[in-house]
Amino acid sequence: MSKGKIIVALDVNSTTEALRWIDLLGDRPWAYKIGLQLFVREGVSAVAAVKATRSRVFLDLKFHDIPNTVCEAVRSAAQLGVDLASVHLGGGPEMLAAAAEGAAGSRTMLLGISVLTSSTRETLRAVGVEDDVPDQVLRLSHLAVANGIGGIVASPHEIDLLRQSHRDRLFIVTPGVRPLWAAANDQKRMMTPGEAVAKGADALVIGRPITAAPDPVESLRRIEAEIEQEIAEGASDE
């Protein structure tokens, strides 16, 4: 599928648990996400183990530091062979350009974190950002494009705005995706998988609606079916 690729979040405490999920779900997800929880416990061995299954890896460590540090961190991630890696767009132009330099010549796509899906207008105000969430996401997206960042992580609610402004110049990854039958947990700016795909999401990061479900495989199947239905309906409308 060209849109709506599923990235399953491996928010677990050990490589062994991560590999159990990959054994259960196999190659049906487009990629698996290794975030802070697993990486802090297991480090690069977790990345190597997941890559050994021939799965795509999204290393979601949200790099945000001085330019040289981020450049070298991204270079190290690229050398691990990760397919996607995240950096905070709030780090600014110099840091983002350094991140792009670190990924140069590799197959690693950089994804810029815009505004976390747990954040609201009040969250931005608390840290001194006067823009509303959509305006801040758009501002940061322009920094991504201008500084060689290939993709952006944003709430589904900002997809329309991003597509209108950038067309297909950014690979859009959306967390905060919840089927109607799943719990919201700590996500605030949510949308269903079908709705996100209809708006143009390239990939959806999904964790607990699959991993906390009574039947994870069936949950994944239902999400896949919803996405495929949305794609089919979209094609019939063209």
Backbone hydrogen bonds, N-H to C=O, Kabsch-Sander energy under -0.5 kcal/mol:
donor,donor_aa,acceptor,acceptor_aa,energy
4,G,201,A,-2.0
5,K,202,D,-2.5
7,I,5,K,-0.5
7,I,204,L,-3.2
8,V,6,I,-0.5
8,V,31,A,-2.2
9,A,206,I,-1.9
10,L,8,V,-0.5
10,L,33,K,-2.8
11,D,9,A,-1.5
12,V,10,L,-1.9
18,A,14,S,-2.0
19,L,15,T,-2.8
20,R,16,T,-1.6
21,W,17,E,-1.8
22,I,18,A,-2.0
23,D,19,L,-2.5
24,L,20,R,-2.0
25,L,21,W,-3.1
26,G,22,I,-2.6
28,R,25,L,-1.4
30,W,6,I,-2.1
31,A,6,I,-1.5
32,Y,56,R,-2.2
33,K,8,V,-2.8
34,I,32,Y,-0.5
34,I,58,F,-2.5
35,G,33,K,-0.6
39,F,35,G,-2.4
40,V,36,L,-2.7
41,R,37,Q,-0.9
42,E,38,L,-2.6
43,G,39,F,-2.4
45,S,42,E,-0.9
46,A,43,G,-1.5
47,V,43,G,-0.8
48,A,44,V,-2.6
49,A,45,S,-2.3
50,V,46,A,-2.2
51,K,47,V,-2.8
52,A,48,A,-1.9
53,T,49,A,-0.5
53,T,50,V,-1.2
54,R,51,K,-2.2
55,S,50,V,-1.2
58,F,32,Y,-2.6
59,L,57,V,-0.7
59,L,84,L,-3.0
60,D,34,I,-2.7
60,D,58,F,-1.0
61,L,59,L,-1.1
63,F,86,S,-2.1
70,V,66,I,-2.2
71,C,67,P,-2.7
72,E,68,N,-2.2
73,A,69,T,-2.2
74,V,70,V,-2.8
75,R,71,C,-2.3
76,S,72,E,-2.3
77,A,73,A,-2.2
78,A,74,V,-2.8
79,Q,75,R,-2.0
80,L,76,S,-1.1
81,G,78,A,-1.3
82,V,77,A,-1.5
83,D,57,V,-1.6
84,L,57,V,-2.0
85,A,109,M,-2.0
86,S,59,L,-1.6
87,V,111,L,-2.3
88,H,63,F,-2.9
89,L,87,V,-0.5
89,L,113,I,-2.1
91,G,88,H,-1.8
92,G,89,L,-1.8
96,L,92,G,-2.3
97,A,93,P,-2.7
98,A,94,E,-1.9
99,A,95,M,-2.2
100,A,96,L,-2.4
101,E,97,A,-1.9
102,G,98,A,-2.1
103,A,99,A,-1.5
104,A,100,A,-0.8
104,A,101,E,-0.7
106,S,103,A,-2.0
109,M,83,D,-2.8
111,L,85,A,-2.9
112,G,151,G,-2.6
113,I,87,V,-3.3
113,I,111,L,-0.5
114,S,153,V,-1.9
119,S,116,L,-2.0
124,L,120,T,-2.0
125,R,121,R,-2.3
126,A,122,E,-2.1
127,V,123,T,-0.9
127,V,124,L,-0.8
128,G,125,R,-1.7
129,V,124,L,-2.8
130,E,128,G,-0.6
136,Q,132,D,-2.4
137,V,133,V,-2.6
138,L,134,P,-2.4
139,R,135,D,-2.5
140,L,136,Q,-2.5
141,S,137,V,-2.2
142,H,138,L,-1.7
143,L,139,R,-1.2
144,A,140,L,-1.9
145,V,141,S,-2.3
146,A,142,H,-2.3
147,N,143,L,-1.1
147,N,144,A,-0.7
148,G,145,V,-1.0
149,I,144,A,-2.5
150,G,148,G,-0.6
151,G,110,L,-1.9
152,I,171,F,-2.4
153,V,112,G,-3.1
154,A,152,I,-0.6
154,A,173,V,-2.0
158,E,155,S,-2.0
159,I,156,P,-1.4
162,L,158,E,-2.3
163,R,159,I,-3.0
164,Q,160,D,-2.5
165,S,161,L,-1.7
166,H,162,L,-2.8
167,R,163,R,-2.3
169,R,166,H,-2.3
171,F,150,G,-2.1
172,I,170,L,-0.7
173,V,152,I,-2.9
173,V,171,F,-0.6
174,T,203,A,-2.6
177,V,205,V,-0.6
178,R,176,G,-0.5
178,R,191,M,-2.3
182,A,179,P,-2.0
187,Q,184,A,-1.8
188,K,117,T,-1.7
189,R,117,T,-1.4
190,M,188,K,-1.0
191,M,176,G,-1.2
196,A,192,T,-2.4
197,V,193,P,-2.4
198,A,194,G,-2.4
199,K,195,E,-1.5
200,G,196,A,-0.7
200,G,197,V,-1.0
201,A,196,A,-2.0
202,D,172,I,-1.7
203,A,172,I,-1.9
204,L,5,K,-3.3
205,V,174,T,-1.8
206,I,7,I,-2.8
206,I,204,L,-0.6
210,I,207,G,-2.0
211,T,207,G,-2.9
212,A,208,R,-2.2
213,A,210,I,-1.0
219,S,215,D,-2.4
220,L,216,P,-2.6
221,R,217,V,-2.3
222,R,218,E,-2.4
223,I,219,S,-2.1
224,E,220,L,-2.7
225,A,221,R,-2.5
226,E,222,R,-2.1
227,I,223,I,-2.3
228,E,224,E,-2.9
229,Q,225,A,-2.3
230,E,226,E,-2.0
231,I,227,I,-2.4
232,A,228,E,-2.4
233,E,229,Q,-2.6
234,G,230,E,-2.3
235,A,231,I,-2.2
236,S,232,A,-2.0
237,D,233,E,-1.1
238,E,234,G,-0.6
238,E,235,A,-0.8
